């Protein structure tokens, strides 16, 4: 169903970008984890206390508890693990479909004995696969750093759930990006929707985190299904929330393929 | 069975853009020239043949298969040159061609290397930095390398220098001898005249004529500028020639439709310094072919 030659070409075209994001995440993870101090009030918490409460709320930087996993859930999984993979997904999902149609190179891909479904599924596989790899990388790297600096203090179950949730969230973002990329013929439109909607969700959740009346905004963003506090406290509904995110992603990917299979291509 | 079959094909983009009720077929071994001015609907037709567009009405079939729904089966047997040059990013010519060969599951690359040599393509450079002509050569190699039964070429000679155009014409003749069916679009009558045996003329999305190339060539008028040795000779020629449309010093301007035989025989009686033929554009050909009536 998928074309290995095209998949390899995608890897060749995108591995540098992937490595850049791996590098950025490695840098932030190592800086943040070394700032954790189980004994005293850690440096980062002192820094956060200087900022107004609304702001730390908005950035999801509220320290959930004083354990290592609480620290990581707040400072890493509340913001960085959402934002950086999201940017990667916006760039790559646009490249997968809309860019080939916009530039016209899709004409060459479709002039080979591969139908539209094969091409779309190949591009989807690369996108979803690379999202999985990015989160898997974050999981392994985070685990190694935590164990390296603070052996034995990481709650592995919660840490795994945080990463599983992050994957579910980004799988859904990838679906939105892929759907936009398959639907629009021009990259500017694909980027506006495929990038705009996840960014909008992110901004809404930032506002909702501030609390008060704004809290109701949480019903307007899919980030509500990825709540680092709930995961940390192992609330029962988290897996249902993750399933909803996976379902959103799955529906978007399916529609993307179906739409691309049917639409007019002026290439 | 027709190799390419277009029945009642309509794609309306509004503002009289698109194609309307196209109805024609191309038989096995035909080299079909698809002629028309820019924006007439040539590329839109070809996109339907490639299965890129959904017809509003009608259908297109290639090798007896529906172009839209059975594209995958068709593509293995079709070589396609898009009208717009756009390749995958950041590849050299050779990388791109090898990539396309793998996408087509081609085993034998000798034909590819052969074409690279014949078209004098330097495939090592990055495609992005190539000149328009070089890019066109990459596209041509790509369309021809898998030795397909059917060739669909959208403006194949655009960007090629006259020498390379000749090589292209040679290649088309060879493919024709191998029994290939070829559809090529063009806005140059001269180009089509050198390669095709049948011509379809499209204007404003409607097919206005499908003719044998000879019929068209006969219908086509040519203007000759004939310079005589001196004005006396010109004057005596003026008396006899009916097709004269003007003079200039000792040059007669003659417009001939069809056969030039009688003109040449007449001219043999004179001393001629120079004879030049002026080419005719498609628009002029239209006007002539339809007796000066406006076609809509």
Interface residues (C-beta under 8 A of the other chain):
Chain A: X3 X5 X6 X9 X13 X103 X104 X105 X107 X108 X109 X110 X111 X112 X113 X114 X115 X116 X118 X262 X263 X264 X265 X266 X267
Chain B: X47 X50 X51 X52 X53 X54 X71 X72 X73 X75 X76 X78 X80 X82 X84 X85 X86 X87 X88 X89 X90 X99 X100 X102 X103 X104 X105 X142
